[in-house]
């Protein structure tokens, strides 16, 4: 009897010892983080606005973390493929994801099943920047103003086109909302990412796109900006009117970019990543690059403040989708 008792006691003591060892090892792991490269999943194709933001912030965060932050593009399904992959990754801080107004807002309303829960399957890190969209047409386009485009669309329903980075993307939603607000019939042409969409815009194969990250194609001299979707003109494009000024009232489409990690990532690691992001956002060169790209760099905020913003924005995004009448087309 005593022998059985002592065997049980020995097993219990061993289990406790293992648990304590694991706890200590976990604490040491958090304190030593990061010890190797970190993967930043981007649910969009290389070369697009999201990819550009990711690479800028990854390079700067690498300096403050002492380890490389490597961007991994997993484009498709309006960002859902990358989001699912990130949500299922090990929650150890070595996989993070570029979160967007699509992955944590629009897609939940656009798709019947996105394959993940934006809130339950992720943990917050922080906000990177916000960015209004710009309406672009090919440089050779006959449309010099937003009203020119609207007039032609009203004369020839279904003849004009607008591009997007894919079904469910912010460009898709912006175009659908534009159609609703202007009572026009224009054809949606989805691409596998913003970069190929912009390529066809610059080549004149599609008539229009409303997108973030518009400064680079504008600088190429191959597109013409007609309006920005902010409440006021932006510093980088002072001569381009807002949609309000162009005659399309209350058309505001501002995207945002942030960072998240898989749910269950330890709080100390989230805080470490948030601190590295905060330090990165203080860098004058990074801030200038964001401004030059037509976006507004965020002021550093806590992980809790960021998650509150995301939660509040979910309902707003769903309402935008409802008003636009956009569908996932799947």
C-alpha positions in Angstrom: 0.0 0.0 0.0 2.8 2.4 1.0 4.7 1.4 -2.1 1.7 2.3 -4.4 1.3 5.6 -2.5 5.0 6.6 -2.9 4.9 5.7 -6.6 1.9 8.0 -7.1 3.6 10.7 -5.1 6.7 10.3 -7.1 4.8 10.6 -10.4 3.0 13.7 -9.1 6.3 15.3 -8.0 7.8 14.5 -11.3 4.9 16.1 -13.1 5.2 19.2 -11.0 8.9 19.4 -11.6 8.4 19.1 -15.4 5.7 21.8 -15.2 8.0 24.1 -13.3 10.8 23.4 -15.8 8.5 24.2 -18.7 7.3 27.4 -17.0 10.9 28.5 -16.4 11.9 27.6 -19.9 8.9 29.5 -21.3 9.7 32.6 -19.2 13.3 32.4 -20.4 12.1 32.0 -23.9 9.9 35.1 -23.6 12.8 37.1 -22.1 15.2 36.0 -24.8 12.8 36.7 -27.7 13.6 36.9 -30.5 16.4 34.4 -31.0 15.8 33.9 -34.8 14.2 35.5 -37.8 10.5 36.5 -37.7 8.2 35.8 -40.6 5.7 38.6 -41.5 2.8 37.1 -43.5 1.3 39.4 -46.1 -2.0 38.3 -47.6 -1.4 40.2 -50.8 0.9 39.9 -53.8 4.4 41.3 -53.9 4.7 44.8 -55.4 1.3 46.1 -54.2 0.6 48.8 -51.5 0.3 46.3 -48.6 3.6 44.6 -49.6 5.3 48.0 -49.7 4.1 49.0 -46.2 5.1 45.5 -44.9 8.6 45.7 -46.3 9.2 49.2 -45.0 8.2 48.4 -41.5 9.8 45.0 -41.5 13.2 46.5 -42.3 12.9 49.1 -39.6 11.6 46.7 -36.9 14.5 44.3 -37.7 16.9 47.0 -36.4 15.1 47.2 -33.1 14.5 43.5 -32.6 18.1 42.4 -33.5 16.7 39.8 -35.9 15.5 39.8 -39.4 11.8 40.3 -40.1 11.2 38.5 -43.4 8.1 39.2 -45.5 6.3 36.2 -46.9 3.6 36.9 -49.5 0.6 34.6 -49.4 -1.8 36.3 -51.7 -5.3 35.3 -52.8 -9.0 35.4 -51.8 -8.8 39.1 -50.8 -6.2 38.4 -48.2 -8.0 35.4 -46.7 -5.3 32.8 -47.7 -2.6 34.6 -45.8 -4.9 35.3 -42.8 -5.8 31.6 -42.5 -2.1 30.6 -42.7 -1.1 33.2 -40.0 -4.0 32.2 -37.7 -2.9 28.6 -37.8 0.8 29.3 -37.1 2.5 28.5 -33.9 1.8 31.3 -31.4 5.5 31.8 -30.4 6.1 35.3 -31.9 8.0 34.0 -34.9 5.0 34.4 -37.2 3.2 37.8 -37.3 0.9 39.2 -40.0 0.2 42.5 -41.7 -3.4 43.2 -40.7 -5.6 45.4 -42.9 -9.1 46.8 -43.1 -9.8 43.8 -45.3 -8.5 41.0 -43.1 -9.9 42.6 -40.0 -13.1 44.2 -41.2 -14.4 44.0 -44.8 -13.9 40.3 -45.5 -16.1 39.2 -42.6 -19.0 41.0 -44.3 -18.0 40.2 -47.9 -17.6 36.4 -47.6 -19.8 33.8 -46.1 -16.9 32.0 -44.6 -13.4 33.5 -44.5 -11.9 30.5 -42.6 -10.8 32.4 -39.5 -12.2 34.7 -36.8 -10.5 38.1 -37.0 -10.7 38.7 -33.3 -10.6 35.2 -31.6 -7.8 33.8 -33.9 -5.4 36.8 -33.5 -3.7 38.9 -30.9 -2.9 42.6 -31.4 0.5 44.2 -31.9 -0.1 47.7 -33.2 -1.2 50.2 -35.8 1.3 51.2 -38.6 -0.5 53.8 -40.7 -3.7 54.9 -42.4 -4.1 55.7 -46.0 -6.8 57.3 -48.2 -7.6 55.9 -51.6 -7.0 57.7 -54.9 -9.0 57.4 -58.1 -6.6 56.8 -61.0 -7.1 56.6 -64.7 -4.5 55.8 -67.5 -2.6 58.9 -68.6 -4.0 58.5 -72.1 -7.6 58.3 -70.7 -10.0 61.0 -72.0 -11.3 61.5 -68.5 -9.8 64.6 -66.9 -12.2 64.8 -63.9 -14.3 62.4 -61.9 -17.4 63.9 -63.5 -16.0 63.1 -67.0 -15.9 59.4 -65.9 -19.4 59.5 -64.4 -20.9 61.2 -67.5 -19.5 58.5 -69.8 -20.6 55.7 -67.5 -24.2 57.1 -67.5 -24.2 57.4 -71.3 -22.9 53.9 -71.8 -23.9 51.6 -68.9 -21.7 48.6 -68.5 -19.0 49.9 -71.0 -16.5 51.2 -68.5 -14.4 49.1 -66.1 -12.7 49.4 -62.7 -9.8 47.3 -61.5 -9.2 45.8 -58.1 -6.6 43.7 -56.3 -9.1 40.9 -56.1 -12.6 40.0 -55.0 -13.1 41.5 -51.5 -10.2 43.8 -51.7 -10.4 47.5 -50.6 -10.3 48.5 -54.3 -13.3 46.2 -55.0 -15.3 47.8 -52.1 -14.3 51.3 -53.2 -15.4 50.7 -56.8 -18.7 49.1 -55.7 -19.4 52.0 -53.3 -18.5 54.5 -56.1 -21.1 52.7 -58.4 -23.8 52.9 -55.7 -23.1 56.6 -54.9 -23.0 57.7 -58.6 -25.8 55.4 -59.8 -23.5 54.1 -62.6 -23.1 50.6 -64.1 -19.4 49.8 -64.4 -17.7 46.4 -64.7 -15.5 45.1 -61.9 -12.2 43.5 -63.2 -10.5 41.7 -60.3 -6.8 40.8 -60.5 -4.6 38.6 -58.3 -3.1 41.6 -56.4 -2.9 45.3 -56.7 0.4 45.3 -58.6 -1.0 43.5 -61.7 -4.1 45.6 -61.5 -2.0 48.8 -61.6 0.0 47.4 -64.5 -3.2 47.1 -66.6 -4.3 50.5 -65.5 -1.0 52.0 -66.7 -1.3 50.1 -69.9 -4.8 51.5 -70.5 -6.5 48.0 -70.5 -8.8 49.0 -67.6 -10.5 52.4 -67.2 -10.1 53.2 -63.5 -9.0 52.0 -60.1 -9.6 53.5 -56.6 -6.6 52.4 -54.5 -4.1 53.2 -51.8 -0.4 53.3 -52.6 -1.1 55.6 -55.6 2.0 57.8 -55.4 4.4 55.4 -57.1 2.2 54.8 -60.2 1.5 58.6 -60.3 5.3 59.3 -60.2 5.8 56.9 -63.1 3.8 59.4 -65.2 1.6 56.6 -66.6 -1.6 57.4 -64.6 -3.7 60.5 -63.8 -5.1 61.0 -60.3 -8.7 62.4 -60.3 -9.7 62.5 -56.6 -8.7 61.3 -53.1 -11.1 59.7 -50.7 -10.1 61.7 -47.6 -12.0 64.5 -45.9 -9.2 67.0 -46.8 -6.6 67.1 -49.6 -3.5 65.2 -48.7 0.0 66.7 -48.4 1.5 64.4 -51.1 -1.1 65.4 -53.7 -2.1 69.0 -52.9 -3.6 69.7 -56.4 -5.9 66.6 -56.4 -9.4 67.3 -55.1 -11.3 65.2 -52.6 -14.3 63.3 -53.8 -16.4 65.8 -52.0 -14.9 68.6 -54.1 -15.2 66.5 -57.2 -19.0 66.1 -56.7 -19.3 62.7 -55.0 -20.3 63.6 -51.5 -19.4 61.7 -48.4 -17.2 59.2 -50.2 -14.5 58.4 -47.7 -12.4 55.3 -48.0 -9.4 55.2 -45.7 -7.5 51.9 -45.4 -5.2 51.1 -42.4 -2.3 48.7 -41.9 -1.3 47.1 -38.6 0.3 44.0 -37.1 -1.2 41.0 -35.4 0.0 37.6 -34.2 -1.7 34.2 -33.8 -4.0 34.0 -30.8 -2.2 32.7 -27.7 1.1 34.5 -28.4 2.5 35.4 -25.0 1.8 38.9 -23.8 5.5 39.7 -23.2 6.2 38.9 -26.8 3.4 41.1 -28.0 4.7 43.9 -25.9 8.2 43.4 -27.3 6.8 43.6 -30.9 4.7 46.6 -30.0 7.7 48.4 -28.6 9.8 47.6 -31.7 6.9 48.9 -33.9 6.7 52.1 -31.8 10.4 52.8 -32.1 10.2 52.2 -35.9 7.3 54.7 -36.2 9.5 57.4 -34.6 12.0 57.1 -37.4 11.9 60.3 -39.5 12.9 58.5 -42.7 10.2 55.9 -42.3 7.6 58.5 -41.6 8.7 60.5 -44.7 8.4 57.4 -46.8 4.8 56.9 -45.6 3.9 60.5 -46.2 5.5 60.5 -49.7 3.4 57.4 -50.5 0.2 59.3 -49.5 -0.4 57.7 -46.1 -0.4 59.0 -42.6 2.0 57.3 -40.2 0.4 56.3 -36.9 1.5 57.6 -33.6 2.6 54.7 -31.3 -0.4 53.1 -29.4 -0.7 50.3 -27.0 -1.7 46.8 -28.0 -5.0 47.2 -26.2 -5.8 50.6 -27.8 -5.1 49.0 -31.2 -7.4 46.0 -30.5 -10.2 48.4 -29.4 -9.8 50.3 -32.7 -10.0 47.0 -34.7 -13.1 45.8 -32.8 -14.9 49.1 -33.3 -14.0 49.1 -36.9 -15.5 45.7 -37.6 -19.0 47.1 -37.4 -18.1 50.2 -39.4 -16.6 48.0 -42.2 -19.7 45.8 -42.3 -21.9 48.9 -42.8 -19.6 50.1 -45.6 -20.1 46.7 -47.3 -23.8 46.9 -46.9 -24.1 50.4 -48.3 -21.8 49.5 -51.3 -23.8 46.4 -52.2 -20.5 44.6 -52.8 -20.5 40.8 -52.9 -17.7 38.3 -52.7 -18.6 36.9 -56.2 -17.7 33.4 -55.1 
